[in-house]
Every structure is written in structure tokens, then in C-alpha cells.
Amino acid sequence: MDLLRVTPDERAQILDVYKIGESQIKQDIEIIQTWKSKRPHLVAPLSDDFIEKLLIKNKFSVERCKEKIENYYTLRGANLDLVADWEKIVPSKLALTCLPLPHVTKDCERIVIMQLINPDPKAYDAVKTLKLTLAISELMLRYDGSLGIRFLIDFKGFTLAHLATLNPMVMLRYNNMVEKGYSLRILGLEFVNCPSYVNKISALFKMFLRPKIYQRIKLHENLDSLHESIPKEYLPIEYEGTRGNISDLLGKWDSEMEKQRDFLSQCLKIVSNEELRPPEMQENDMFGMGGTFKTLSVD
């Protein structure tokens, strides 16, 4: 998928970070597929490529991947209202949109921009924005092999009227989905164009982010400060960068979401069938931590 591309050289760079060879990846995938085959409540199949992407997002921890796969099926089933009709959402039609950039940084990080493209509070629908973010998280889980995500959150035009529409409980459920179900590895949250009431925004984020992630929030007073975290060569021209513009990127994501409509609709069926969950797994193995152990090999 071009909009979430990672080149072979970038993949090799990521594997080198974790000192992982091809034979170890193959062995880990086989362990996870075998583990999953013994979980009758996890009905829909997962490809080997899906599992490789999951391993990257979880630092090649097989046990953590088992937990995340269990969550992927179970949390979706418990939060269908957060993903219902997500395939119908058009990024450019939202007041606040979510846009992953199609290239990674030299450190193999994926930059994701969240920006108001329509400042009218009456046009702002927080739930639809969350649905778009979850749909993109689904695509990133399957196609994005980057090392992690760095959010650029632009508060230009964002007012207290926008803030008042955010439901902390919905935000908490959403955060559980992306972090525990979609293995979204957040490397940083870069705030730009912060309003005078940014402390209220930070307080909201503190309610649902883990302390480790909350500490990764940076408030930038200007673009020079932003460029210390994200160099210009990885940003669109709206942030004094050299990588195209937001309008063109929106158009590309509109087209991609249209292409992925049937796929996203089918993804809604990937839920845990609790009627098939073995009784012995309901308590002791709810998160899939037991059953298999991997051996080490050097590639």
C-alpha cells in the first residue's frame, strides 16, 4: 500500500534495531499461528504478513503478540459502535482529519498529522474522527511496518466549543482499542499551535493515556521547535516542509478509503466468538499468554 509504504531497506533497518533474522521471524510466526489455531473463538484467519507487522509493533515479543491478537478480536466485538460504518467515512469531509504521511523518517517512524480542516465547531463530529482514526489504525496494522507512530496534533482553530464535545469515556474506550487491540506504538505526541487553555487539553489526555505515553507529549511554541522533533524534510509545506501539501494528501486518502471500503466492511466481522471460547480459557488464558514457548536461533 503506497500510502503506508516501508521499503525493503527500511524493513532491514528495523530488523537490525531488534537484532532479528529471517529465520527467527519465520519461527515466531509459526508459533503464533499454532497458538491461534488452538483458540476456536478466534475464528477469522490472520496472514503471516499481518503477524510480522504485529511482531514489529510489539518489539518481537511473541507473548505480547498473543495478548494483542486476543484483544484485537475481543475488543472489537465489545466496541462495535466505535467501528460501525467506518468504511463510509471520507477524510476530507471531516472537520478534523487524521493523515499518516506516506514516507517514514530516517529512524523509520511514521508521522501522523491530526488537523482541523474546517474550524466550525458545528461541523465537528468527534465520534466520526475517532472512527476514521480506527479505520486507519486497521490499515496501519496490516500494511505499515514502521517502527512506531509520532503524532503531530495541530490545534489551530480548535476552541473550547470543540473541546466540550469530547466524551472522556469514549476517548478511553478508543484509546484501549488503538493501544491494546491495534498495537499502536506511540513514540511521541507533538502539539503545535497550542491555545491558551492547553492545560485543559493536557488534563483530558492525562485521563486516558498511560503515564509513559503522557510524558511523551511536547508543546511546541513555534515550528522551529517542532522541527527539532520532526525535521522539515519529512513534513508537508504547511509546516515549512518539503513533502507536498495537506490538500493533495487528503485527496490521496479519500481515494484510498474508497478502495478499502469493502475490506473495512469485512473487517467488522473479525470478532471473538465467545460461544466458542473454551471454559478453561475464560479466566486463565483470557489474554493468550500460555501454551507455547519459543527457542532462540541466530540467523
N, C-alpha and C positions, 0 to 999 in steps of 0.2 A: 504494500500500500504506500504510494508515493508520499502522501501527507504525513506518514509516520515512519519514514524510512530510516534504517540503520544500515550502513554499508558493511560489506564483509570485513573491511579493515577496522571499522568501529566495533564490530562484534568481537573481533580478535583482541582489540584493546580492552574490552570489558572482561573477556575471559581471563586475560592476563592480570587484571586487577585482583581477581579471585583465585588466580593460580589454578584454574580448572582446565583440563584437557578434554578432547572429544570423547575419549573412551569413558571418562568419568560422567560426562553428561548423559551418554547413552545408558550407562548403568543406573544413574539416578532416575531417568525417565522410566526405565523398565520396572524399578522398584515401585514408583508411584502408580504406574498403570496396573501392576499386580495388586497393590493395595486397594486401588479403586475398584477393581473387578470383584473384590470381596465385600463391597458395600452396595447391596442391592437397592438401597434407597437413592443412590446417586446414579440415576438411570442414563441420562444423555452422555454420549461418549465425549472425550476430550482428546484432541490430537497431540502427537508428540511435540509439535511446534508450540502449541499452547503451553505445554508443561515446561518446555525450555524457557519461554518468556517468563513463566511463573517462577522458575528457579532463579533467573537473573534478578527479578524483583524481590526475592527473598534470600538473597546472598547465598544461593545454592544450599540452603538448609532443606533437606528432604522432609524432615518432621514439620517444619513450618509450612511447607507447601501442602502437606496433607491437611493441616489445620485450615489453610486458606481455601482449599478446594471444598472442604466441608462447609465452610462459611459461604463460599460462592453460591452453592446450591441452596443452603438453608436460609440465609439472609434475604436472598431474592424472593423466596417463597413467602417470607414473613413481611415483606415490604413491597408487595406488588403495586400498591398505589403510587410508589415513588418512580416506578418504571413504566406504568401503563401509558400507552400511546407515545412513548418516547421516539418511535420511528417516524412520527409525523412532524416533529419539530424542525423548523428551518432556522439555522443560526442567525441569519441576517434579519429575521423578523422579531427577534427578541430585543428587549431594551438593554439587557446585559447579556453579553455573549461570552463563550469560552472557546479559545482558539489555540490549540497546540501548534507550534511552529514546525515546519516540515524538515528541519535540519537540527542536529544536535550540536552542542558546544564541543570544544576541544576535550572537555572532560566527560563527554558522552552524556550530558544532561539534556533533557527535553524541556524547553521553555514553553509554558502555557500562559497565555495572556487572558485576563478577565477584565473587560472594559465595557462601560456604558456606551452604547451607540445611539441610544435615544434617552435623553435625560429626563423626559416627562415621567414623574412618579406614577401617573395613572396608567402608563404603558408597561410599567414594571411588574413582572409576574415571577416572584422568587421561585415558585414551585417548578415552572417551566424551565427556568435556568438550571435548577438542580437536575431536572430530567435530562436536559442536554448534556450536562456535565457527567451524569451517569452513563449516558449513551456513548459519549466519547471515552469514558473510562473503560467501557466494554471493548471498544475498538482498540484502545491502547493495550489492554490486557492481552489481546490476541495478535496485535501487529507491531507493537512498539517494544523493541529490545533495548531501550536506553537504560542507563544506569539508575535513573530516577528523574523526578519532576521538580522543576523550580517554577513556582507561580510568580507571575508579575501581575499584581492586582492594582488596577488604576481606579482611584476614587474620584476622578474628575467628573463633576456633575452629580455626584452621589450626595444626597441630602438626608436630613433626619426623617423626612417622609418616606424615603426608600428604606431606611433602617428600621422604621416602625413596622414594616410589613414582614420582617424576618421572624419566624417562629423558632425559638431555641430548641424545642423538642424535635421539630422536623430537621433542623440543622444537625442535631445529634444523631438522629437516625441516618441521615445522609452520610455523615462522617463515618459512622460504623460500616456502612455499605462500601464506601470507596477504600477505606483503610483495611478493614478486616475481610471484605469479600473480593475487592478488586486489587488488593496488594499495592495500592497507590503509595509509592515511596516518596514522601515529600522531603526534598533536600533544602528547601527554603521558600519563604513567602516574602516577596519584595513588594512593599506598599509604596506607591507613588501618588502624588497629588493628594496627600492626606488632608482632610478637613480639620477644622479647629476642634471638632468633637471626636477625634480619632481615638481618644481614650475609651469612649463608649463602644466603638467598633472592636477595639482590642479586648474589652471586657467580654463582649459576645464571643469572640474567638476563643477566649480562655475557658469558656463554659464547656466547649465540646472538643477542643484539641488536647491531646496528651501533652503534659508539661515539656517533654523532649521536643515536640513539634512546635509548640507555642514559642519556645525560646529561639526558634529559627526565623521568627518574624523580624524584619528590618524595616524601619521607617526612613524613607529617603526624602530629604528636603529638596533635592533637585536631581536632574538627570546625570550630572557628574557623579553624584553619589551612587545612583543606580548602576552606572557603567563600571563601578568598582566590583559589583556583584555579577553583572551581565555585560560583557564588553559589547561595544557598538556593532561589531561585525555580525552579531547574532540577533540583532533587533531590527524591526521594521522602521521606516523613515519617521514615523510618528514619535519615535523615541531616539531620534538622531542616529538611527541605524542605517544599514545598507542593504537589508534583506527585504525588498519590496514594501508593500503597504497593507494596512489593515483591510481596506476595501477589496483588494484582489484576493487576499487570504479568505475573507468572508465568502466570496463567490466560489472559491475552490471547496470550502467546507460545505456550502449549500449543495453543490453538485455531489460531493462525496456522501453526504447524508441521504440524498435521493438514491444513490447507487446502493446504499446499505439498508434501505428501508425493509426489504424482505428479510434480510439477515437479522436485523434487530428485532423484527416481529417474531421470528423463530426463536430468538434467544430468550424470549419471555417464558418459553416452555421448559427452560433448563432450571428446574426447581427440585428440591428434595421431596421424594415421595415418602412421607412419614409413615404411611401404612406398611411400607416395606422395610422400614428400619428395624433391624434385629433387636429384640429386647435387651440383649446383653450389651448393645452399643449405645443405648439411650442414656446411660449415665457414665459408664466407664470409658467409652470411646466416642463421646459426642463430637470431639474435635479431631478424631482420627490420629491420635498420637501413638497408638500401639501397632504391633503386628510385624513390622519389618525393620531390619537394620542394614545399613549399607557398609560395605568394606571399602577401604581406601585403595586406590590404584594410581599409579603415576603414568601419565601419557607421554 
